Amino acid sequence: MEVVRAPNTRTDAVYDLAVVGGGPAGTSAAITAARAGHHVLLLERGRLPRQRVCGEFVSGESLDLLANLLADSAPGLLAKAPRISEARLFVEGRIICAPVSPPAASIGRFDLDAALWRAAEQSGIDARLLVTAESVERHERFEIRTASRNFHARALISAVGRWSNLVVRYAGDSGTQWLGVKGHFAEPAAQASVDLYFFDGGYCGVQPVHLAGDDAAGNRVNACAMVRSDLARTLPEVFRLHPQLHMRAREWQPLMEPVTTFPLMFRKPRPTKDETLFVGDAAGFVDPFVGDGISLALRSGAMAAECLAPFFSSEISLTEAADRYRRKYDTELAPVFRSSSRIRQLLALPRPVRRAASHLLERTPAVSRFFVKMTR
């Protein structure tokens, strides 16, 4: 987010914290700050609930945090979520199995985003939908400009995702153009595993998922793919890129209109700029196959709010709070980006090398467990 300096202007009521973006990262930050007694504004430009391109995989390491954030705003959401205790990797004609420990949960973003927004409202946050932050200026306070009015806050967290006029621009991977696409399908007796189908030019993840009031309860799967845009642009085209996935998908019945996002670009995460704290995909987009996108969103949001707490109580400056967040992010969250980058490089090796590696993983359970552990 490019923050520019401007002359001082008259301010209305000043919030302790403004959070722009109402997904898991933004709501996690807002709820954490509000429950610590701070005055919080939360702006979301879209409507809720909504479908998003997402693997809908919440790693076990973040389930306690999610439960605390939701409190009693979504009874049964976590209890009814399918638990994922096994990963199956379909690569070079082999099936490599490894445990997922602690088990993850599969929660539809349609339900998750709505539940977190309700939790934000119940936490006393000034939460506003259909409000677009058009620009931000900085003088004594942050001034967030919208079409209807301007808002002022002592601190600012950006949770606007990967593409927004308010996100920091980077030189990313300008070569390969990656596309993300997701759909839900009915599949009798869906496996209680996360199945990753790797092929030249991408991968597709499949796992069972539950939605509130689901007529397909127990039979709904989420198929979410990342693929080179010159190879495929629809899920049926993706399925044809992997023989085992193609055979499996022949029996599926669509349960929603697919959603897509483009382009997907990978870069080193950048959690701060000009004393603005970035969380979730606004800080950095992680490879989807590691299954940590939602976890990183929840954890980075809570971490940013916690690092700002001493600033709100006048113990440290905003610069010191932002630096504290950057250091914690680099230590606790950035390693997953490095691991995913290494795995992406392995998957891009020539096919004979990948075939030998998949043979090793299949024959050596300890190595396959380590491979899966790299994504946790």
C-alpha positions in Angstrom: 0.0 0.0 0.0 1.6 3.3 -1.1 1.1 5.7 1.7 1.8 9.3 0.8 2.3 12.3 3.1 -0.3 15.0 3.0 -1.0 18.3 4.8 -2.9 17.9 8.0 -6.7 18.1 7.6 -9.6 18.2 10.1 -10.4 14.7 11.5 -13.5 13.1 12.8 -13.5 10.4 15.5 -10.2 8.5 15.3 -10.1 4.7 15.5 -7.2 3.0 17.1 -7.0 0.6 14.2 -8.4 0.5 10.6 -8.4 -2.9 8.8 -9.0 -2.9 5.1 -10.2 -6.3 3.9 -12.7 -8.6 5.5 -11.3 -12.0 4.7 -9.8 -14.4 7.3 -6.6 -12.2 7.7 -8.5 -8.9 8.1 -11.2 -10.3 10.5 -8.5 -12.1 12.6 -6.6 -8.8 13.0 -9.8 -6.8 13.8 -11.2 -9.4 16.3 -7.9 -9.7 18.1 -7.5 -5.9 18.5 -11.1 -5.4 19.5 -11.1 -8.0 22.1 -8.0 -6.3 23.6 -10.2 -3.2 24.1 -9.3 -1.2 21.1 -11.6 0.8 18.8 -11.5 -0.9 15.4 -12.9 -0.1 12.0 -13.2 -3.0 9.4 -13.9 -2.2 5.8 -14.8 -4.8 3.1 -15.5 -3.8 -0.5 -17.5 -6.9 -1.4 -20.5 -8.9 -0.2 -20.6 -11.8 2.2 -20.9 -14.7 2.0 -19.1 -15.5 -1.3 -17.1 -18.2 -3.0 -13.4 -17.7 -3.3 -10.7 -19.7 -5.1 -9.3 -21.6 -2.1 -8.2 -25.1 -1.1 -10.5 -24.7 2.0 -7.9 -26.5 4.1 -7.3 -25.2 7.6 -4.2 -26.7 9.1 -4.4 -28.3 12.5 -1.9 -25.8 14.0 -4.4 -23.0 13.5 -7.6 -24.6 14.6 -7.3 -23.4 18.2 -6.8 -19.9 17.0 -9.8 -20.2 14.7 -12.0 -21.5 17.5 -11.0 -18.6 19.7 -11.7 -16.1 16.9 -15.1 -17.6 16.2 -16.1 -17.9 19.9 -19.9 -18.6 19.7 -20.6 -16.9 16.4 -20.8 -20.2 14.4 -22.0 -23.1 16.5 -21.1 -26.4 14.9 -18.9 -25.0 12.1 -15.7 -26.6 13.4 -17.5 -29.7 14.8 -19.1 -30.6 11.4 -16.0 -29.8 9.4 -14.4 -33.0 7.9 -11.0 -33.8 9.4 -8.1 -34.5 7.1 -5.6 -36.9 8.6 -3.9 -38.1 5.4 -2.3 -36.6 2.3 -2.1 -38.6 -0.9 0.3 -37.3 -3.6 -0.5 -38.6 -7.2 2.7 -37.9 -9.1 4.3 -39.7 -12.1 1.9 -42.6 -11.8 2.6 -43.3 -8.2 0.5 -42.7 -5.0 2.5 -41.4 -2.1 0.7 -41.4 1.3 1.7 -39.6 4.4 -0.1 -38.6 7.6 -1.3 -35.0 8.2 -0.5 -34.4 11.9 -2.2 -32.8 13.6 -5.2 -33.4 11.4 -6.5 -30.4 9.4 -10.1 -29.3 8.9 -11.9 -28.7 5.6 -14.1 -25.6 5.9 -15.8 -24.0 3.0 -14.8 -20.3 2.5 -18.5 -19.5 1.9 -19.2 -20.4 5.6 -15.8 -19.4 7.0 -15.8 -15.8 5.8 -19.4 -15.2 6.9 -18.7 -16.7 10.4 -15.6 -14.6 10.9 -17.5 -11.5 9.9 -20.3 -12.3 12.4 -17.6 -12.8 15.1 -16.2 -9.4 14.2 -19.6 -7.7 14.5 -20.2 -9.4 17.9 -16.8 -8.2 19.1 -18.0 -4.6 18.9 -16.1 -3.7 15.7 -17.4 -1.0 13.3 -17.7 -3.5 10.4 -18.8 -2.2 7.1 -19.6 -4.1 3.9 -19.6 -2.7 0.4 -17.2 0.1 1.3 -14.1 0.5 -0.9 -11.0 2.1 0.4 -10.0 4.2 -2.6 -6.8 5.7 -1.3 -4.8 6.2 1.9 -2.9 9.3 3.1 -0.7 9.8 6.1 -0.3 12.8 8.3 -0.7 12.6 12.0 -3.1 9.7 11.4 -3.9 7.4 8.6 -6.8 8.8 6.4 -8.7 6.1 4.5 -10.7 7.7 1.7 -13.9 6.1 0.4 -16.6 7.3 -1.9 -18.9 8.3 0.9 -16.6 9.6 3.6 -13.0 9.5 5.0 -12.0 7.5 8.1 -9.1 8.2 10.4 -7.0 5.7 12.5 -3.9 5.6 14.5 -2.7 2.4 12.8 -3.5 0.6 9.6 -3.6 -3.1 8.6 -3.9 -4.0 5.0 -5.7 -7.3 4.3 -6.7 -6.5 0.7 -5.4 -9.7 -0.8 -3.1 -10.0 -3.8 -4.6 -7.4 -6.2 -5.8 -4.1 -5.1 -5.0 -0.4 -5.7 -4.0 -0.4 -2.0 -1.4 -3.3 -2.1 2.3 -2.8 -2.4 3.5 -3.5 -5.9 6.5 -5.8 -6.4 8.5 -7.3 -9.2 7.2 -10.8 -9.1 7.6 -13.8 -11.3 6.8 -12.2 -14.6 7.4 -15.3 -16.7 4.9 -18.2 -16.1 1.3 -17.0 -15.9 -0.5 -19.1 -13.3 -4.3 -19.4 -13.0 -6.4 -20.6 -10.0 -9.7 -22.3 -10.4 -12.1 -23.9 -7.9 -15.3 -25.9 -8.0 -17.4 -28.1 -5.8 -18.7 -31.5 -6.9 -20.8 -34.4 -5.6 -18.8 -37.6 -5.2 -20.2 -40.7 -3.4 -18.0 -41.8 -0.5 -15.5 -39.0 -0.7 -12.1 -39.9 0.8 -11.2 -38.3 4.1 -7.8 -37.2 2.7 -6.3 -34.3 0.8 -5.4 -35.6 -2.6 -2.8 -33.7 -4.6 -2.6 -34.5 -8.4 0.6 -33.1 -9.9 1.2 -32.8 -13.6 3.4 -30.8 -15.9 2.3 -27.2 -15.6 0.4 -27.4 -12.3 -1.5 -29.4 -9.8 -5.1 -30.0 -8.5 -6.1 -30.6 -4.9 -9.2 -32.6 -4.0 -10.7 -33.0 -0.5 -14.1 -33.4 1.1 -15.8 -30.2 2.3 -18.9 -29.4 4.3 -21.2 -26.4 3.9 -24.0 -25.4 6.3 -27.3 -26.9 5.3 -25.6 -29.0 2.7 -27.9 -31.3 0.7 -24.8 -33.2 -0.4 -23.5 -33.7 3.1 -20.7 -36.3 3.1 -20.5 -36.3 -0.7 -19.2 -32.8 -1.5 -15.6 -32.4 -2.6 -13.6 -29.2 -3.4 -11.4 -29.3 -6.4 -8.9 -26.4 -6.5 -6.2 -26.2 -9.1 -3.2 -24.0 -10.0 -2.3 -24.4 -13.6 -0.3 -22.6 -16.3 -2.9 -20.5 -18.2 -1.6 -21.7 -21.6 -2.5 -25.3 -20.6 -6.0 -24.9 -19.1 -8.5 -22.4 -18.1 -11.4 -24.6 -16.9 -11.6 -27.5 -14.4 -12.5 -30.1 -17.1 -9.4 -29.0 -19.0 -7.4 -29.4 -15.8 -8.8 -32.8 -15.1 -7.6 -34.0 -18.5 -4.0 -33.2 -17.6 -3.8 -36.1 -15.1 -5.1 -39.5 -16.1 -6.1 -40.6 -12.5 -7.8 -37.4 -11.8 -9.6 -37.5 -15.2 -10.9 -41.0 -14.4 -12.1 -39.9 -10.9 -13.8 -36.8 -12.1 -15.9 -38.6 -14.7 -18.4 -39.5 -12.0 -18.6 -36.1 -10.4 -21.7 -33.8 -10.6 -21.1 -30.0 -10.3 -22.6 -28.3 -7.2 -21.5 -24.7 -8.0 -20.4 -22.5 -10.7 -16.5 -22.6 -10.8 -14.6 -19.5 -9.7 -11.3 -18.4 -11.0 -8.5 -15.9 -10.2 -5.6 -14.7 -12.4 -2.7 -14.2 -12.4 -1.1 -16.0 -9.4 2.4 -14.6 -8.8 5.0 -15.7 -6.3 7.5 -13.5 -4.5 9.2 -13.0 -1.2 6.7 -11.8 1.5 6.8 -8.2 2.6 4.8 -7.7 5.8 5.4 -3.9 6.3 5.8 -0.7 4.4 5.6 2.9 5.6 4.4 1.7 9.0 1.4 -0.1 7.4 1.2 -3.8 8.4 0.3 -6.3 5.7 -1.4 -9.6 6.5 -2.6 -12.6 4.5 -2.1 -12.6 0.8 -1.4 -8.8 1.0 1.9 -9.7 2.7 2.7 -12.7 0.5 1.0 -15.3 -1.6 2.1 -18.9 -0.7 2.0 -21.9 -3.1 -1.5 -23.3 -2.7 -0.3 -26.9 -2.5 1.2 -26.4 1.0 -2.3 -25.9 2.4 -1.3 -23.0 4.6 -3.0 -20.0 3.0 -5.9 -19.8 5.5 -3.5 -20.6 8.4 -1.1 -17.8 7.3 -4.0 -15.4 7.0 -5.4 -16.1 10.5 -2.0 -16.2 12.2 -0.6 -13.1 10.5 -3.8 -11.1 11.3 -3.6 -12.0 15.0 0.1 -11.4 15.1 -0.2 -7.9 13.6 -2.8 -6.9 16.1 -0.8 -8.2 19.0 2.3 -6.4 17.9 0.3 -3.1 17.7 -1.0 -3.5 21.3 2.0 -1.8 23.0 1.7 1.1 20.5 -2.0 1.6 21.4 -1.0 1.8 25.1 1.8 4.3 24.2 4.6 2.0 25.3 6.3 2.0 21.9 6.1 3.9 18.7 4.3 2.8 15.6 7.6 2.3 13.8 8.7 0.0 16.6 5.4 -1.9 16.5 5.8 -2.4 12.7 9.4 -3.5 13.1 8.3 -6.0 15.8 5.7 -7.5 13.5 8.2 -7.7 10.6 10.7 -9.6 12.8 8.0 -12.0 14.1 6.7 -12.6 10.6 10.1 -13.4 9.3 10.8 -15.8 12.1 7.5 -17.6 12.5 5.7 -17.3 9.1 8.2 -16.7 6.3 9.8 -20.2 6.6 6.7 -21.8 4.9 7.4 -19.6 1.9 10.9 -20.8 1.6 9.8 -24.5 2.0 7.1 -24.1 -0.7 9.6 -22.4 -3.0 11.9 -25.4 -2.7 9.1 -27.9 -3.4 8.0 -25.8 -6.4 11.6 -26.1 -7.7 11.6 -29.8 -7.2 8.3 -30.2 -9.2 9.8 -28.2 -12.1 12.7 -30.6 -12.5 12.9 -32.8 -15.6 10.5 -35.8 -15.7 13.2 -38.5 -15.2 14.3 -36.7 -12.0 10.8 -36.4 -10.7 10.1 -40.0 -11.5 13.1 -41.1 -9.5 12.1 -38.8 -6.6 8.6 -40.1 -6.6 9.9 -43.6 -6.5 12.1 -42.7 -3.4 9.1 -41.1 -1.7 6.9 -44.2 -2.4 9.5 -46.6 -1.1 10.6 -44.6 1.9 7.7 -43.6 4.2 10.1 -41.5 6.5 11.1 -39.4 3.5 7.5 -38.9 2.3 6.5 -37.8 5.9 9.3 -35.3 5.8 8.2 -34.0 2.4 4.6 -33.4 3.8 6.1 -32.0 7.0 7.9 -29.4 4.9 4.5 -27.8 4.1 3.4 -27.5 7.7 
